[in-house]
Amino acid sequence: MNPYRVLLAFPAGKEDTAALIKQVLTTRFFSQEQPGEVLRVTDAAQAREALAGCQYHLLITDVQLPETRASVVGEGMEGGLALLQSLEEAGTSLPSLLVAGDPGARLYQAAQELTDCRVLPENDHFHLSLLKYTEKFLVKKLYRPGQPTAAGYALKEAVAPLPARKIANINITINLDQRYGDLVEGHYRIQGFNFNFKDEGLIRLDYETLLQLKEKSRELEDLETWPDWEKKLREVGADLSSQIYNQIHKGNKEFTQTFLKVLEKVGTIENTRIRFILKRETFPVIMEALMDDPLRAAPLTAAEQKFLMLQAPIYRRVDIPIDHAYPLFAHGGNNREPLNCLVIEAEAAGYVPKIDMELQELTSLRDETDWLLQHLNDLKLAGSQGEPSVNIGEIFRLEKTKVKAGQKFSDRLKELLGQQSPWHLVHFAGHSLYLHQIVGGELKGKGYFIFPGLNGEDHEAVEVSVLSSYLRPSGLRFLYLGSCYSAVTEFAIELANNLIPAILGFRWRVADAKACRHTQSFYRHLFELRSVDEAFLQTRREMHQEDPQDRTWAAPLLIMQVSD
């Protein structure tokens, strides 16, 4: 069998990282049945020489790779990126992993412009990211029996599949209607996937603390420039964790012990799926702020505790009867049914009479939808040329120029959603608003999507209940709401009630350019990983890595209305 050939281009002085990569390759991907070779070079000149003399299947390089042995390695040097860019320009590129200590948005964008290149941040998840992308480029891409890829680097013989990944599904149900005195009774259920494990029980939480968490979470929704937003988010996470991991109540203690036990079986927190099942009363609480304090061995200070949402997929289910429709890629992405994609570009800067508000222009809106359409079309073209890709069907962008004279934008959208062929993926880019007031001592509110008005004036404010009714019969399997406040309680409950199986929205106001960047990251991961929750996690990590002080990484919320 032909051996894997991997070129490792790392500067002298980074021996620990280079040794770790070589160890992972050797122990996980090379064997007697599937041999492999790793060549280590220490500068770009040596890498070019090696590539000219032999065929390699994967290039792993450090961003600070020097050009020659005599070059000085220093901060700001990007010799590794320059090497990959030069190979791309020469038409000799190959799948590559670009290792960087602290990659910023510019580096991610530069890597995205290269063929089959992924950035690997040197963080707590480096080992797992290395495994994931090495498997993607070596196993999944190279091994297509008898069918070389367009780039010509496929091997001829199939390889034995990797062992099935063990996943622990952790469901936590918390609803205020299960109140007994000062306590709320919740329920947990932990079940293994690809291994035999099952446990469930009751947990108890303090009623008044949950009410305080609701109020603190709502305060965070209103923060725009408050510099202490992450401190406040950590306070929510600490209070929530103290309730769920509480060691006084027997059930909570058993839950914590079972969580630790299942972690030993799956190996890492990333191999868990944490789902909160909630009703309207508890939905506003930022459950995603749950921390990892008791899941790590040593006692941790508040600063050392980490958000679980940066380590594992955390999502929600609205606690209502669910339909049997499944989200995109619910069965691993092997369904070859054409995936029809509708992109709604709702540019509506200006006055909205129904809500008596003037809305600002979203300057990155067109960039967002242009990028998404190009990405979808690239996937469709790759599929038509025999490349391993999702099967993209119809692609349509609804914008104000595609609405007939005298027709409302909302009416045109209703026509599209009511057509015979289903829209499996709908992406909304534009304004959404949640307006509330105190009525009879209770907080009441309505959510609106804003659509362009006739002749670009007097834009429409369409209630979320109306759009939900349009979406319900459309065959929709995933809805991406690229707009502010699109994941507040009223939006989420209404959309879930209309049987939409998967919804991604934002709980807070998000900067226009950041929303565009989130879209790019999410869809790139979605079609690579063929998993909505995995893509959601990787995008959150990427946004956090790029700018941990910006609130965008904490704003997204994923709802998946799927059964156990």
ZABANU-928220 format. One record per residue: residue in three letters; x, y, z of N, C-alpha, C in turn. Coordinates in steps of 0.2 Angstrom, whole numbers, plus 5000, padded with zeros to 4 digits. Each point is the difference from the previous one (the first is absolute). Layout:
<recs>
alaXYZXYZXYZ ...
</recs>
This chain:
<recs>
met500449945000499650065000500450065000 asn499950054996500350065000500150045006 pro500550025003500150045006499750075000 tyr499750025006499950075000500750045001 arg500050054996500650055001499850075002 val500350015006499850075003500650045001 leu500050064998500650055000499950045006 leu500450005005499950045006500650065000 ala499750064999500550064999499950045006 phe500549995005500050035006500650035002 pro500150065002500650045002500449965005 ala500650005000500449985006499850045006 gly500049965006499850045006499249985002 lys499749974995499349985002499949924999 glu500549975004500149935000499449965003 asp499750035006499549975003499449994996 thr499850064996499449994996500149964994 ala500650004997500149964995500049925002 ala500349995006500049935002499349985002 leu499650045003499349985001499649984993 ile500150054995499749984994500249934997 lys500749995000500249944998499749945003 gln500050015007499749945004499349994998 val499650054999499349994999499949974993 leu500450024995500049974993500249925001 thr500549995004500349935000499549955004 thr499750035005499649955004499350004998 arg499750054997499350004998499949984992 phe500550024996499849994993500549954996 phe500649995003500549954997499949935004 ser500149954996500049935003500349964995 gln500149935002500349964995499649994994 glu499350005001499649994994500050074996 gln500150065003500050064997500650045002 pro500649994996500650035002500050084999 gly500450035003500050074999500850035001 glu500150064997500750035001499950075001 val500450035005500050075002500750034998 leu500050054996500750034999499950075004 arg500550015004500150075004500550044996 val499850064999500450054997499950065005 thr500550055000500050065004499950064997 asp500050014993499950064997499649994994 ala499850064997499650004994500449974994 ala500650024999500449984995500149924999 gln500149975006500049935001499449974998 ala499450035002499449974998499850004993 arg500250064996499950004993500549944997 glu500649995002500449954997499749935001 ala499749995006499749935001499449994996 leu499650054999499450004996500249994993 ala500550034998500249994993500349934998 gly500249965005500349944999499649945002 cys499450015003499649945002499350035001 gln499549954999499350025001499849995007 tyr499750055003499750005007499350015000 his499749975005499250005000499850065005 leu500450025004499850055005500650045002 leu500050065001500550055002499850035007 ile500349995005499950045007500650045001 thr499850075001500550055000499850055006 asp500550035003499950055005500050074996 val499650045003499950074996500750045001 gln500449985005500650045000500649964997 leu499949964995500549974997500550054996 pro500749995002500450054996500149984993 glu500250054996500149984993500649964999 thr500650015003500649965000500249995007 arg500549955000500349995007500350065003 ala500350054996500350055003499550065002 ser499449994998499550055002499850005008 val499950065003499850005007499349995001 val499849965004499349995002499850055005 gly499450034998499850055005499350014999 glu499750045005499350015001499850044993 gly499449994997499850034994500249974994 met500549965000500249964994499549954998 glu499950004994499449964997500349964994 gly500649975001500349964995499649944998 gly499749975005499649944998499450014995 leu499650065002499550024996500350024993 ala500550044999500350014994500249944996 leu500249955003500249944997499449974996 leu499450005004499449974997499750044995 gln500150075001499750044994500549994994 ser500649995001500449994994499949944996 leu499849955004499849934997499450014996 glu499550045003499450014997500050044993 glu500550055000500150044994500349964995 ala500449955002500449964995499649944998 gly499449995003499549944998500249945003 thr500550005005500249935003499850005007 ser499450035002499849995007499849935001 leu500049995007499749935002499750025007 pro499649955003499750015006500550025005 ser499850055004500550035005499650025006 leu500450005006499850025006500550055003 leu499850065001500450065002499950015008 val500649995003500050005008500250075002 ala499650035004500150075003499850005007 gly500550045004499950015007499350045001 asp499950054997499550055001499750034993 pro499749964996499850024994499450055001 gly500150054996499450054999499650004994 ala499550045000499550004994500450004993 arg500550045000500350014993500449934998 leu500249965005500449944998499449954998 tyr499550005004499449954998499850024993 gln499950064998499850024994500549984994 ala500650015002500549984995500049934999 ala500049965005499949934999499449974996 gln499550045001499449984997500050014992 glu500450044998500150024993500549944997 leu500349965004500449954997499649934999 thr500249964996499749944999500249955005 asp499449975004500149955005500650025005 cys499950065003500450025005499650015007 arg500249985005499750015007500550035005 val499850055004500450035005499949965006 leu500549985004500049965006500350055005 pro499650035005500250045005500449955005 glu500550025003500349975006499750015006 asn499449975001499750015006499849935004 asp499550005004499849945004499849954995 his499750024994499749954996500449984994 phe500750025000500449994995500049924997 his500149965005500149934999499449974996 leu499450025003499349984996500050034993 ser500150065000500050034993500549974995 leu500649985003500449974995499849934998 leu499749965005499749944998499450014995 lys499650055001499450014995500250014993 tyr500550054999500150024994500549954996 thr500449975004500549954997499549944997 glu499549985004499649954998499650024993 lys499850075001499650024994500550004994 phe500650025000500450014994500349934998 leu500249965005500349944998499549944999 val499649995004499549945000499450024995 lys499750055001499450024996500150024993 lys500550045000500250034993500449964996 leu500549965002500449974996499749934998 tyr499749975005499849934998499350004997 arg500050004993499449994996500349954995 pro499849935001500349954996500050014992 gly500650004997500050014993499850074997 gln499950055004499750064998500550065003 pro500550014996500450065002499750065000 thr500150055005499750065000500350054995 ala499650064999500250044995500750025001 ala500350015006500750025002500449944999 gly499849944999500449944998500449975006 tyr499850015006500349975006499749955003 ala499549964997499749955003500449945000 leu499949955005500349945000499649954997 lys500249944998499649954997499649955004 glu500249995006499749955004499750035006 ala499449965002499650035005500449985007 val499850045005500349995006499549985005 ala500149965005499649985005499750065004 pro499350005001499850065004500250015007 leu500050065002500250015007499549985005 pro500249985006499449985005499550055000 ala499449975001499450055001500150055006 arg499950064999500150055006499449995005 lys500250005006499649995006499750075002 ile499450015000499750065002499549995006 ala500050055004499650005006499450054999 asn499449995000499550044999499750025007 ile500050065002499850025007499550055000 asn499449985002499450045000499850035007 ile499950065000499850035007499450044999 thr499549985003499350035000499950055006 ile499950064999499850055006499450044998 asn499549995004499450044999499750025006 leu499850065001499750035006499449975002 asp499649974996499449975002500149945004 gln500649975001500149955004500350035007 arg499650045003500250035006499749975006 tyr500549995005499749975006500350045006 gly499650055002500350045005500550054998 asp500650005003500550054997500549964995 leu499849944998500449974995499649984993 val500450004995499849984994500349934998 glu499649954998500249934999500150004992 gly500749984999500249994993500149934999 his500249984994500149934998500650004995 tyr500549955001500549994996500049934997 arg500249994994500149944996500650004996 ile500549955002500649994996500049934997 gln500150004993500049944996500650004996 gly500349944999500649994995499849994993 phe500450034996499949984992500649974998 asn499949944997500649954998500349975006 phe499750005006500249965006499450005004 asn500049955005499449985004500150045006 phe499650055001500050045006499350045001 lys499750005006499350035001499950015007 asp499950065002499850025007499550065000 glu499650015004499650055001499850015007 gly499750065002499950025007499750075000 leu499950025007499750065001500550055003 ile500050064998500450065003499650055003 arg500250045005499650055003500450065000 leu499650064998500350065000499650055004 asp500350055002499750055004499550054996 tyr499450015002499550034995500250085000 glu500250035005500250075000500650014996 thr500549965001500650004996499950004992 leu499549964998499849994993499750074998 leu499650035004499750064998500550065000 gln500550005004500550045000500549994993 leu500149944998500349984994499750034994 lys499350005000499650024995500150084999 glu500050035006500150075000500750024997 lys500549975003500750014998500149994992 ser499749954998500049984993499750054996 arg499450035002499750054996500450075000 glu500450015006500450065000500649994995 leu500249944999500649994995499750014993 glu499449994999499750014993500150084998 asp499950045005500050074999500750035000 leu500549975001500650035000500350004993 glu500250064999500350014993500850025001 thr500250045004500750025000500249995008 trp499749975004500250005007500649955000 pro500550035003500749964999500049945005 asp499550005005500049945004499549944998 trp499950004994499549954998500249935001 glu500649984999500249935001500149995007 lys500150055005500049995007499349985002 lys499550044997499349985002499849934997 leu500249994994499949934998500349955004 arg500650015003500349955004499649995007 glu499750065002499649995006499449964999 val499750014994499449964998500249925000 gly500649994997500349934999500149975007 ala500350045005500249985006499449985004 asp499550045000499449995004499649944997 leu500049994993499749954997500349935002 ser500750005000500449945001499949985008 ser500050055004499949995007499349965001 gln499550024996499449965001500049934997 ile500250004994500049934996500549955004 tyr500650025001500549965003499950005008 asn499550025003499950015007500149935003 gln500550005005500249945004499649985006 ile499550055002499649995005499449954999 his499750014994499449964998500349944997 lys499749945002500249934998500050004992 gly499550024997499949994993500550044996 asn500250065002500550044997500749975001 lys500149985006500749965001500049944995 glu499549964999500049954996500150024993 phe499750054998500150034993500750014999 thr500350045004500750024999500549945000 gln499949955004500449945000499949964994 thr499350004997499949964994500350044994 phe500050075000500350044995500849985000 leu500350005005500749985001500149934997 lys499649955002500149934998499950004992 val499550034997500050004993500550034996 leu500350055003500650044997500649955000 glu500149955005500549954999499949964994 lys499449984999499849964994500150034994 val499850064999500150044993500650034999 gly500450015006500750034999500150075001 thr499550044998500150075000499350035000 ile500050065002499350045001499750014993 glu500550014995499750014993499649954997 asn500149945003499649944998499350005004 thr499850055003499350005003499650054996 arg499349995001499550054997499650025006 ile500050065001499650025006499450044998 arg499449975001499450034998499550025006 phe499850075000499550025005499350004997 ile499649975004499349994997499650055005 leu499750054997499750065003499350024998 lys499750035005499350034998500150085000 arg499550044998500150075000500350035006 glu499849985006500250035006500750005001 thr500449944998500750005001500450014994 phe499750014994500350014994500550065000 pro499850065004500550065000500649995003 val500149955005500649995003500549974995 ile500650035001500649984995500349945003 met499749944998500249945003500749984997 glu500150034994500749994997500650025004 ala499850045005500650035004500249955005 leu499849945000500249955005500749995000 met500349995005500850005001500249925001 asp500649995000500349935000500449995007 asp499950045005500350005006500149925003 pro499449975001500149935004500249954995 leu500050014994500249954995500850004999 arg500450045003500750005000500349985007 ala500549975000500349975006500150055006 ala500450054998500250055006499550055001 pro499950025006499650065002500250064996 leu499550034997500250064995499850065003 thr500350064999499850065001499550024995 ala499650065002499550024995500350024993 ala500650035000500350014994500349944996 glu500149955003500249944997499449954997 gln499450015002499549974998499850024993 lys499849954996499950014993499349994998 phe499750034995499449994997499949934997 leu499649965001499949944997499850014992 met499750064999499850014993500550014995 leu500750015003500650004996500349944999 gln499749955003500349935001499649954997 ala499350015000499649944997499450044997 pro499649964995499450034998499550015005 ile499750065002499550015004499450034996 tyr499449975001499450024996499449995004 arg499450024997499450005004499549964996 arg499549985004499449984997499450035004 val499550034996499450035003499649945003 asp499850005006499649945003499350004997 ile499949984994499349994997500149944996 pro499449974998500049944996500450024994 ile500449954997500450014994499749964994 asp500250034994499849974994500649954999 his499949964994500449954998500550024995 ala500050074998500550034996500750005003 tyr500549994996500750005003500450064997 pro500450025004500550064998500449974994 leu500450054997500449984995500649955003 phe500249954996500549965002499949965006 ala499349995002499949975006500249935000 his500149974995500249934999500749994997 gly500550055002500750004998500150034993 gly499550034996500250034994500049964994 asn499849935000500049964995499550004995 asn499450045002499450004995500250044994 arg499949974994500250044994499450044997 glu499550015004499450044998500350074998 pro499850034995500350074998499750055006 leu500550045002499950045005499850074997 asn499450025001499750074997500150055005 cys500350064998500350055004499650074998 leu499750035005499750074999500450055004 val500250054997500450055004499550064999 ile499850035006499650065000500450065002 glu500150044995500450075002499550055001 ala499950025006499450055002500450075001 glu500250034995500350075002499550055001 ala499950025006499550055001500250055005 ala500550044997500250065004499550064999 gly499850035005499550055000499450005005 tyr499550034998499450005005499549944999 val499849985006499549945000499450035004 pro499550014996499450045004499749965005 lys499949934999499749965005500350005007 ile500650015001500350015006500350065001 asp499950054996500250075000500850015002 met500449964996500750005001500450014994 glu500650045000500450004995500649965000 leu500149954995500549955001500750024996 gln500549985002500750024997500149954994 glu500450024996500249954994500549955003 leu499949944998500549955001500549994995 thr500650035001500550014995500349934997 ser500049955005500349944998499549954997 leu499350024999499549954999500149974993 arg500250044995500149984993500649955000 asp500550025004500649965000499849935003 glu499650005005499849935003499749964995 thr499550034997499649954995500449994994 asp500450044997500449994995500549945001 trp500350005006500449955002499749935001 leu499450005003499649945001499849974993 leu499750044995499949984994500549974996 gln500650035001500649984996500249935003 his500049995007500249945003499549944998 leu499450025000499549954998500149974993 asn500150054995500149994993500749964999 asp500550015004500649975000499949925002 leu499649995005499949945002499649964995 lys499550034997499649974995500449984994 leu500550054998500549984994500449945002 ala500350005006500449955002499649935000 gly499450005002499649945000499949984993 ser499950044995499949984993500649984997 gln500650015003500649984997500349945003 gly499649975005500249945003500350005006 glu500150065003500450015006499549985006 pro500349985005499649985006499750065003 ser499350014999499750065002499349995002 val499750055003499249995001499750014993 asn499449985000499650004994499650065000 ile500350064997499650065000499550014994 gly499450015002499550014995499950074998 glu499350025000499950074998500350055005 ile500250064997500350055004499650064998 phe499750045005499750064998500150065005 arg500150064998500150055004499450054999 leu499650015005499450045000500350075002 glu500050054996500250075002499450044997 lys500150075001499450044998500050014993 thr500549994996500050014993499749944997 lys499849955003499749944998499349995002 val499750065002499350005002499650044994 lys499549984998499650034994499850075003 ala499950054995499850065002499350005003 gly499950035005499350005004499949945004 gln500549965001499949945004500450015006 lys499749985006500450015006500649945001 phe500550025003500549955001499849945004 ser499650015005499749945004499649964995 asp499650034996499649964995500449954996 arg500550034997500549964996500349955004 leu500250015006500349955004499549945001 lys499450025002499549955001499949964994 glu500050034994499949964994500649954999 leu500650025001500649965000500049945005 leu499850025006499949945005499549954999 gly499550034996499449954999500149964994 gln500550014996500149964994500149925001 gln499949964995500049935001500649975003 ser500650034997500749975002500150035007 pro500249965005500250035006500650045000 trp500150055005500650035001500349975007 his500549964999500349975006500450045004 leu500350054997500450055004499850074998 val499850045005499850074999500550055005 his500350044996500450055004499750074999 phe499950035006499750075000500650055002 ala500150054996500550055002499650075000 gly500050035005499650075001499950025007 his499550045001499850025006499549965004 ser500149995006499449975004500050045007 leu499450015002500050045007499549965004 tyr500250015007499549985005499850065004 leu499450025000499850065004499549985006 his500150025006499649985005499850065005 gln499549995004499750055004499749965006 ile499950045005499749975006499350015000 val499649945000499350004999499749965006 gly499650035005499749975006500649975004 gly500550035001500649985004500449954997 glu499849974994500449954996500450034994 leu500649974999500350024994499749974994 lys499850044995499749974994500450034994 gly500049964995500450034994499849964994 lys500250034994499949974994500750004996 gly500149954996500650004995499850014993 tyr500450044997499950024993500649984995 phe499849984994500550004995499950064995 ile500550034998499950064996500149994993 phe499650014995500049994993500050064996 pro500450014995500050064996499250024997 gly499950065001499350034998500050014992 leu499450024998499950014993500450064998 asn500450004995500450054997500550035005 gly500249955005500650015004499750055006 glu499450015001499750045005499549975005 asp499950025006499549985004500149925001 his500549985003500249935000499549965004 glu499949934999499549965003500349975007 ala499650005005500249975006499549945001 val500349944999499649945000500149965006 glu499549995004500049965006500349934999 val500449985005500349944999499549945000 ser499450015003499549954999499849994993 val500050064996499749994993500649974996 leu500650025001500549964996500149935001 ser499949985007500049935002499449964996 ser499550034999499449974997500249994992 tyr500450044997500249994994500549954999 leu500449995005500649955000499749935002 arg499550005003499849935003499949954994 pro499650024995499949944995500650004994 ser500550035001500550014995500549945000 gly500049955004500549955000500650025003 leu500150055004500650035002500349955006 arg500750004999500349955005500550045004 phe500250064998500550055003499850074999 leu500050045005499950074999500550045004 tyr500450044996500550045002499750085000 leu500050025006499750075001500650055002 gly500350034994500650045001499850075002 ser499750015005499750065002500050015008 cys500050065003500050015007499449985003 tyr500049975006499549995005499549944997 ser500349964995499649954997499949945003 ala500449995006499949945004499750025007 val499750065001499750015006499449955001 thr499750005006499549955001499450004995 glu499750064999499450004996500249974993 phe500550024997500249974993500149935001 ala500449975004500149935001499449965001 ile499650025005499449965001499550004994 glu499950064997499650004994500249964994 leu500750004999500249964994500049935002 ala500249985006500049935002499249975000 asn499650045002499349985000499749994992 asn500450034996499849984993500449954997 leu500349965004500349934998500750014996 ile500350065001500750014996500549965004 pro500349954997500449955004500750035003 ala500350054997500650035002500050074998 ile500250045005500050085000500650025003 leu500450044996500650045003499850075000 gly500150045006499850075000500550035005 phe499950075001500550035005499650045005 arg500249995006499650025006500150085001 trp500650024997500250075001500050044994 arg500250075000500250044995500749984998 val500149994993500649974997500250054995 ala500650025000500350054995499949974993 asp499950044995499849984993500649964997 ala500650025001500649974997500149935004 lys499950005006500149945004499449944998 ala499450034999499549954998500249974993 cys500350044996500249974993500649955001 arg500450025005500649955001499749935003 his499550015004499749945004499749964994 thr499750034995499749964995500549964996 gln500550034998500549974996500349945004 ser500250015007500349955004499549945000 phe499450015002499549955001499949964994 tyr499850034994499949964995500649964997 arg500650035001500649964998500049935004 his499950015007500049945004499449964999 leu499550034999499449954999500149954994 phe500250034994500049954995500749965000 glu500550025004500549955001499949955005 leu499650015006499949965005499449964999 arg499550034996499349974999499749995007 ser500050055004499749995007499950075002 val499350025001499850075003500450015006 asp499949965005500350015007500750015000 glu500449954996500750015000500250064996 ala499750024995500250074997499850055004 phe499550005004499850055005500650015005 leu500249955003500650005005500650034996 gln500249974995500650024997500050084998 thr499450024998500050074998500050045006 arg499749985006500150045006500750015002 arg500449945000500750005002500450054995 glu499850004994500450044995499950075002 met499350025001499950075001500350025007 his500049965005500450015006500750014999 gln500349954996500750014999500250064997 glu499650034995500150064996500050065005 asp499550005004499950065004499649985006 pro500349985006499749985006499650055003 gln500250074999499750055003499350024997 asp499949984994499450024996499549955002 arg499450025001499449965002499749954995 thr500350014994499749964994500049925002 trp500649985003500149935001499549975005 ala499750045004499649985005499250014998 ala499950044995499350014998499649954997 pro500349954996499649954996499749955005 leu499449984998499649955003499749954995 leu500149945002499849954995499449965004 ile499449994996499549965002499949944995 met499949945003499949944996499549975003 gln499449994996499449975002500049924998 val500549975003500149934999499949955006 ser499849944999499949965005500649975003 asp500049965005500649975003500349954995 
</recs>
